[in-house]
Amino acid sequence: MKNKSIYPWVVVGLLWIVALLNYMDSQMLSTMQEAMKVDIVELNKAEAFGALMAIFLWIYGFMSPVAGIIADRVNRKWLVVGSLFVWSAVTFLMGYAHDFHELYWLRAIMGVSEALYIPSALSLIADWHEGKSRSLAVGVHMTGLYVGQAIGGFGATAAAAFSWQATFHWFGIIGIAYAFVLVLFLRDKKEHVKVERPEPSSKNGEKAGLFKGLSLLFSNIAFWVILLYFAAPSLPGWATKNWLPTLFAENLDIPMSQAGPMSTITIALSSFIGVILGGTLSDKWVQKNIRGRVYTGAIGLGMTIPALLLLGFGHSFVSVIGAGLLFGIGFGIFDANNMPILCQFVSAKHRATAYGIMNMTGVFAGAAVTEVLGKWTDGGSLGQGFAMLSIVVAVALVLQIYFLRPKTDNMVD
């Protein structure tokens, strides 16, 4: 009995490290671009670097809905292990890349493998944690993402101390080794629904059910608003992941080896604080007002608007770091309330599909802004681009407050 009570948290601990590796591998590329430019000349154009980051996002986005379906049909342990092994192997191989095209295709493969992780991990945690511990377990797992983002910021520092090739090699080896640790200690829950191989006569029924679910989602005005509410902040969200180190380096006139850790730690630490604040406030507010979660998310979005303006036009240490902290706290508050708000409008039967579509929309928005900001960086207008993103967030904020009027905290059919 004791082991049964402990193991659900063992699962969280095991997956916390995977989450850390997930964001660390994704983040460190953006901080090592200066070191890589010496050997891969195509990266001297910010537009090329933007394309390198964007291909990952496009593939990741296309795979998001598919990943949710796969996670419901196969053993999630092996999906997590396979996903980690592949993206870590790709990270290792990136240390051997000699030109832009090799990096480009490796990033595309990484997009496929990393997309498979999140739906598998979250559903695994949700199954092992029922009742009061579920939200806490998912929240603890999210902190792994932020810590990984912060560690990834030291990519430039590691590249300066050793080389960018060695940095990719060692981070890749760590991930590959940890995949074998998961083989030994991670297990799926026995009650997880096994793959039900439908009879030929039931295939049409399954297709009808899928189309009916999509029809219910897209005929719901609130879902369209939620899509915009999720996609709009994804623009600055992905912009900060991919371009904030460059913005810090330019606005503060410091080398990337300093700007990388400074920017990623600022965002990761403040986002961690925001998630805790947003989750706590939302859970209490919704008990008194059914729109409490909507209002909490709105507060978070509202905080990112002045932060983006300061990030875009600030040139002092206080203004840029202060803006980064404000943005991170606001984005964390927003991030903590995405799924809870979705649950107020979409029943459990269709939430996986809805989340896959939401994630795809947000990632596509991130891919687009990553490419656009690459061009703006070449034109010397990166700061202006960050500031203009505040307009999109403001529009989403107004629509969210006006249209999202839930009647329950947990929608059922």
N, C-alpha and C positions, 0 to 999 in steps of 0.2 A: 504493500500500500504506500509505503514511504517513497519508493522509487517512482510509483505512478504519480505522486504529487510533485516530485522534483523534476521529472523528465520534461514536462511541458516547458519549463524554464531553461532546461538544457538545450532544447530545440531553439529557443530564442537566442541563447548565448552562441550556439553554433552558427546560426544564420546572421547574427550581428556582425561576426567577422566577415562573412561573405558580403554583406551589405557594405562594410567598410572597403573591402577590396573592389567592389563594384564601382563605387564613386571615386575611389583613389585612382584606379586605372583610367577612368574617363577624364578626371580632372588634370592629371599631371601633364597630358599632352599640351594643354593650353599654356602651361607655365614653362615648358621646355622649348617653345618655338624659337626663341633667340639662339639657343645652342644648336638646334637642328638646322637653322638657316645656313650655317657654315658649310655643312656637308650636303644639304639638299637645297639647291639654289632656288627651286620653284617657290619655296616657302618665304622667300624675301618679299613676295607680293602677299599682302594681307588677304586679298581676294582668294588666292589659292588655299591659304590656311582656313579661311571660312568655308570653302568647298569641302575641305578635308573633315572639318567638324560636322558639316551639314549632311554628308552622305551617311554618317553614323545615325543621325537623327531621322532622316527619311526612312532608312531601313528599319530602325527601331520603331518608328511610328506605324509603318505598314504591318509589322509583326505583332503589335500590341493586341489587337483583337484576336488574332490567330493564337497567340500565346495563352490567352485566357481559356480558349476552347481546348487546347492541348492539355493544359494543367488539370482540367476536369476529367481527362480521359486516360491519363497514364500515371504511373507511380511517380509522385512528385519528388521523392528522394533522388531518383536517378536523373530527373530533369534538372534539379538544382546542381547536382554533381557534374553533369554533362555541360551545363551552361558555364559554370565556374571554370572547368577544365579548358573549354574551348577559348573563352575570352582571355584566360591567363596565357594559353599557348600563343594566341595572337599577340598579346603584349610582349611576350618573349621574342617572337619573330620580328616585331617592329624594330628591335635593336639591330636586325640584319638588313633593314631596308636601305636601298641605295638611291632611290628616286621617288618622286611624288606619286607615280602610278602604283608602286608597290605599297606605299602607305595608304593610298586611297582604297585599294581592294581589301587590305587588312582591316581598315576601319569599317568597311561594309560588313565583313564577316563578324566583327565585334558587335555590330548593331543587331544582328540576328541572335547571337548567343546571349547578350545581355537582356534583350527583350523577353527572353524565356524565363528569366529569374524572378522578377517582381511578382507576377501573378501566382507562381508556384509557391514562393516563400510566404506571401500574405495568406493564401488559402491554407497552407500547412499550419501556420501560426494560429489562424482562426479556428481550425479544427482541434488543435491541441488545447486551446484556451477557450473555454466556454463560460459565459456568465460575466462575473465582475472583473476577471483578469484580462479579458480580451483586448480592451482598449489600451490598457497599460502595456500589454505585451507588444502590440503593434507599435505603440509609441516608443518603447525601448528599442525596437528594431530600427525605427527611423533615425534614432540618434547615431546608429552605425553609419548611415549615409552621410551625415554631417561631419562625423569624425574623419571618415574617408576623404571627404572633400577637403578638409583642412590639411590632412597629411599629403594629399595630392599636390597641394600648393608648394610643397618643398621639392617638387620635381626639378625646378630650376637650380635649387641649392645643391641637390644631389648630382645634377648634370655638371655643375661647375666644379664640384669636388672630385668627381670621377669622370664620367662622360654620359651623354644621353643614351648611347647604346647600352652601356653597363647598367644604367638605371632601369631601362626597359627589361633587360635580361633578368635582373634580380627580383623585380616586382613580379614578373611572369613566373619565375621559379617558385616564389612564395605561394602564389595562387594555385599552381599545379600541385605542389606538395599538400596544400590544405584540402584540395579535392579528395585526396586519399584519406585524410582524417575524417571527412564527411562520410566516406564509404564505410568506415568502421563504426561511427557513432550516431549518424543521423538515420532516422527511420520514419516512414510514413505511418499514419494512423491506420490501424486495421479496419476501422469503420469507414474509411474513405471509399466512396462508391467506386466499384470496379468498372472497367470499361464494359458497357452493355452493348454487345454486338447486336444491332437491330435486325429483326427478320426482314426479308425483302419487302414484305407487305407493310412494314412500319416506316419505311424510309420516307414515303410521301408525307406521312404524319409528322415526322421529325422536321422535314423541310417546311411544312405548313406552320409548325410551332415556332420555328426560327423567324419566318417572315412575319408571323403574328406579333412576336415580341418586338421586332424592329418597327413594325407599324405602330404599336402602342407607344414606343419611345418617341418616334419622330412626329406623332400626332399630338404630343404633349408640349405645349408652349413653354412650360417651365423647363423641360429638358433642353430646349434650344437656348434658353437663357443661361442654363447651367453650363452648356457647351461654351458659350461666349465668356461666361464668368470664369471658366477654367482656362480657356485659350488665351484671353487677354493678358493675365498676369504671367502666363508661360513665356510671353515675348521677353519681358525684362528678366524673368527667372532664368531662362536659358542664356540670355545676353550676359548676365552676371557670371554664369558658370564658364562661358567660353571667352568673354572679352574683358571681364573686370580686371584681371591682372594687367592686361595691356593698357586699360584706362588709368589704373593706378600709376603705372610706369610713366605714362605720358603726362598726366596732370600733376604728379608730384615730382617729376623729373628724377626718378630713381631707377636703378637697374632691375631687370626682371627677376634676378635672384632674390631681391628684397620685396618687390611688388607681388610676386606669386604667393609666398606665405602670408604676407600682410593682408592681401585681399581675401584669400580663401579662409583664413582663420577668422577674419572679421565677419564674413557672411555666415560661416558655419557656427560660430559661437552665438551670434545674435539670433540665427534661425532656431537653434536649439532652445534658447530662452523663449522665443516666440511660440514654438510648438507647445511648450509647457503652459505658458500664459493663455494661449488660445484654447487649448483643450480644457483647462480648468474653468476659465470664464464661460465658455460655451456650455459645458455640462451643467453649470449652476444656473445660468441665465435661462436656458430652455425649460427649466423646471417652473419658472415664473412666467415666461413668455415664449410661446411656441416659435416665434421668429428670432429667438435668442441666438441661434446658430448663424442665421443670416446676418444679423446685426454684428456679431463677433467677426465674421468673415469680412464684413464691410469696413470695420475698424482697421483690420489688417491691410486691406487694399488701400484705404485712405492714407495710411502711413507711408505706403510706397510711393505715392505721388510726389510729395516734396522731396523725398529721398532721391528719386530719379533726377529731379531738377538740380539738386545739389551735386549729385554724381556727375552730371553732364557739364556743369559750369563751375564747379568748385576747383580751386587750385591750391588751397592751403591744406595742411595735414589735418587740422581740426574739421574742416568742412567735408573733406573726402571720407575720412574715417567715420565721422559722425553720420554722414549720409549712408555709408555702408552698414553701420549698426542699425540705423532706423529702418533701412530697407529689409535687412535680415529679420528683425523682430516682426515687422509687418507681414513679410512673406511667410514666416513661420506660423503666425496666427491664421493666415489664409490657408496654409497647407494643412493645418490640423483640422480644418472644418470641411474639406472637400467631400470626403466620403460621408460624414454625418449629414450634410445638407442633401446629398444625393439620396440617402436613405429616407429622407422626408418626402420625396416625390416619386421614387421608383421602388417597387416591391423587390423582395429578395430573389424572386424567380428571374428577374431581368437585370439585376445589379451588375453581374459579371460582364454581360454584354454592354451595358451602359458605361461601365468603367473603362472597358477596352476602347470604346468609341471616344470617350473623354480623353483618355491618355493619348490616343492617336491624334486627336485634334490639337492637344497641347504640344505634342512633340513636333507635329508639322509646323505649327506656329514658331516653335523654337528653331527648326531647320531654316525656315524662311528668314527669320531675323538674324541668324548667324551668318548667312550668306550676304545679306544686305549690309550688315555692319562691317563685314570684311571689305566691301567696296568703299564704304564711308571712311574706314580707317586709312585706306590708301589715299583718299581725298582729304585727310586731315580733319574729318568731321565726326569722329567717334563720340565725343562728348555731346555734340548736338543730337546725335542719334539716340543716345540714352535719354536725354531730356524729352525728346518727342514721344517716347514710349509712354510717358505719363498721361498723354492725351487719350490713348487707347484704354489705359487702366481706368481713367475717369469716366469714360463712356460706359464701360462694363459695370462700374460701381453704381451708376445711376440706374441702369437697367436692372441690376440685381435687387436693389432696394425696392424698386417699383413693382417688379413682376413676381418675385419669389415670396409667395404668401402660403407657407405650408399649413396644413390643418392637423397634422400628426407628426410625431417624431420618428415613427417607424411605419412607413407605408406598407400596406398589405393588399393583396388582390381582393 
